[in-house]
Amino acid sequence: MSPRIRLDVSYDGTDFSGWAVQPGRRTVAGELLAVLERLFGTVEGLTVAGRTDAGVHATGQVCHVDVPEDRWTVLAPALVHKLSGLLPPDVRVLAAAQVPAEFDARFSALSRRYEYRVTDAPHGADPLRRRNTLAWPRPLDVERLNAAAEGLVGEHDFAAYCRRKEHASTIRAVSRMDWRRDPDGTVVATVAADAFCWSMVRSLVGAQLFTGDGRRPAPWPASLLTRSARADEVVVAPAHGLTLVEVAYPADAAALRARADLTRRRRDL
């Protein structure tokens, strides 16, 4: 059996058309596959924890791939260093390690954690932060943001915040949703869940920003959870403020398999 390799990946999503391979477009998976195939000859089953959209960044992305055993034996000791010399500067592999065959980067994940960075400074985003920080034109109240976030934690049908895919559930369990203001004045949202549907994180952020600047009441974002279809009045926050910062997994092979089996089941409230 081919060794299964876990790769921990970081990238600046600005110049990528998202994670997934797309003909004629530059993507993170496309760049990574090209280099892996150059080193290993053939690779199979590149699978990612979260398929980030165009412009979204990652500091804690995780993927797995199956590689030939003979090449892994040779390359393993210096693989991260070799990848650093072959990959473009806006994508890095931070770690590479063999994992049990039961490990599935997507289905074995217990949770995914994102951060969204916003500045309400009058001058806008710092030039060195402009690629990963949204400039918001109105002052933000962190207390109001946290009041809005509180009602979004828990297991709910997030249909109002998702771009629906046919036959796909929009029920998700959000374990964390909160805001802080860092010492430099940047306002940062942290949101964690077992999984997210398409555009969900940026839609949640967009709704709360309108409460944080006073244009919507704090209970408004949670009130939309009664909807069975996407809420057109919710603005999707721009992609560049969002970063995938962590994916968590069970510790042992049996738990990895059990988690994958559970994740594959369609859920209902």
Residue pairs with C-beta under 8 A, 6 or more apart in sequence:
1 101
2 44
2 66
2 67
2 68
2 69
3 66
3 67
3 69
3 72
3 98
4 64
4 65
4 66
4 98
4 99
4 100
4 101
4 103
5 64
5 65
5 66
5 67
5 72
5 96
5 97
5 98
5 99
6 62
6 63
6 64
6 95
6 96
6 97
6 98
6 99
6 103
6 105
7 32
7 62
7 63
7 64
7 65
7 93
7 95
7 96
8 60
8 61
8 62
8 93
8 94
8 95
8 96
9 28
9 32
9 58
9 61
9 62
9 63
9 91
9 92
9 93
9 94
10 58
10 59
10 60
10 61
10 91
10 92
10 94
11 28
11 57
11 58
11 61
11 90
11 91
11 92
12 57
12 90
12 91
12 131
12 132
13 28
13 52
13 54
13 55
13 56
13 57
13 58
13 239
13 240
14 55
14 57
14 90
14 131
14 240
15 26
15 90
16 26
16 27
16 28
16 31
16 54
16 55
16 90
16 91
17 25
17 26
17 27
17 54
18 27
18 28
18 51
18 52
18 53
18 54
18 56
19 27
19 28
19 29
19 48
19 50
19 51
19 52
19 61
20 27
20 29
20 51
21 27
21 29
21 30
21 33
22 30
28 52
28 61
28 91
29 46
29 48
29 63
31 87
31 88
31 91
32 46
32 63
32 87
32 91
32 93
33 43
33 46
35 83
35 86
35 87
36 43
36 46
36 65
36 67
37 43
38 86
39 71
39 75
39 79
39 82
39 83
39 86
40 67
40 68
40 71
40 72
40 75
41 68
41 71
42 68
43 65
43 66
43 67
44 65
44 66
44 67
45 64
45 65
45 66
46 63
46 64
46 65
47 63
47 64
47 65
47 104
47 105
47 106
48 61
48 62
48 63
48 105
48 106
49 61
49 62
49 63
49 105
49 106
49 109
49 112
49 244
49 247
50 61
50 106
50 112
50 196
50 244
50 247
52 58
52 61
52 242
52 244
53 199
53 239
54 239
55 238
55 239
55 240
56 239
56 240
56 242
56 243
56 244
57 131
57 132
57 240
57 242
57 243
57 244
58 243
58 244
58 245
59 243
59 244
59 245
60 113
60 244
60 245
60 246
60 247
61 244
61 247
62 105
62 109
62 247
62 249
63 105
64 99
64 103
64 104
64 105
72 98
75 82
76 96
76 98
79 93
79 96
80 93
80 94
80 95
80 96
83 92
83 93
83 96
84 92
84 93
87 93
100 253
100 256
101 253
102 108
102 253
102 254
102 256
102 257
102 260
103 249
103 253
103 256
104 256
104 260
105 247
106 263
107 259
107 260
107 263
107 264
108 249
108 250
108 256
108 257
108 259
108 260
108 263
109 194
109 195
109 247
109 248
109 249
109 259
109 263
110 194
110 248
110 249
110 250
110 259
111 175
111 192
111 193
111 194
111 246
111 247
111 248
112 192
112 193
112 194
112 195
112 196
112 244
112 246
112 247
112 248
113 176
113 190
113 191
113 192
113 244
113 245
113 246
113 247
113 248
114 190
114 191
114 192
114 196
114 201
114 242
114 243
114 244
114 245
115 188
115 189
115 190
115 242
115 243
115 245
116 134
116 188
116 189
116 191
116 201
116 202
116 205
116 237
116 241
116 242
116 243
117 129
117 132
117 133
117 134
117 186
117 187
117 188
117 241
117 243
118 133
118 134
118 135
118 136
118 140
118 186
118 187
118 188
118 189
118 209
118 241
119 125
119 126
119 129
119 133
119 134
119 135
119 136
119 185
119 186
119 187
120 136
120 137
120 138
120 139
120 140
120 185
120 187
120 213
121 135
121 185
124 130
124 135
125 133
125 134
125 135
126 133
126 184
129 186
131 240
132 240
132 241
132 243
133 186
133 240
133 241
134 237
134 238
134 240
134 241
136 187
136 209
136 213
138 213
138 214
138 215
139 213
140 187
140 209
140 212
140 213
141 212
141 213
141 214
142 179
142 180
142 181
142 187
142 212
144 211
144 212
144 214
144 218
145 179
145 187
145 189
145 208
145 209
145 211
145 212
146 178
146 179
147 211
147 218
148 207
148 208
148 211
148 212
148 216
148 218
148 219
148 220
148 221
148 222
149 177
149 178
149 179
149 189
149 208
149 221
150 177
150 222
151 219
151 221
151 222
151 223
151 225
152 174
152 177
152 204
152 221
152 222
152 225
153 174
153 175
153 176
153 177
154 173
154 174
155 171
155 172
155 173
155 174
155 269
156 171
156 172
156 174
156 225
156 269
157 170
157 171
157 225
157 228
157 269
158 170
158 171
158 172
158 174
158 197
158 200
158 204
158 225
159 170
159 227
159 228
159 229
159 230
160 203
160 224
160 225
160 227
160 229
160 230
160 231
160 234
161 197
161 199
161 200
161 203
161 204
161 207
161 224
161 230
161 231
161 234
162 170
162 197
162 198
162 199
162 200
162 203
162 230
163 197
163 198
163 199
163 230
164 170
164 197
164 229
164 230
165 197
165 198
168 197
169 197
169 266
169 267
169 268
170 197
171 267
171 268
171 269
172 193
172 194
172 195
172 196
172 197
172 200
173 193
173 194
174 191
174 192
174 193
175 192
175 193
175 194
176 190
176 191
176 192
176 193
177 189
177 190
177 191
177 192
177 204
178 189
178 190
179 187
179 188
179 189
179 190
179 208
179 212
180 187
180 188
180 190
181 187
181 188
182 188
187 212
189 205
189 208
191 201
191 204
191 205
192 246
194 263
195 263
199 236
201 242
202 236
202 237
202 238
202 239
202 242
203 234
203 235
203 236
203 237
204 221
205 237
205 241
205 242
206 234
206 235
206 236
206 237
207 216
207 220
207 221
207 224
207 234
207 235
208 221
209 235
209 237
210 216
210 220
210 235
211 217
211 218
211 220
211 221
224 231
224 234
249 256
249 259
250 256
250 258
250 259
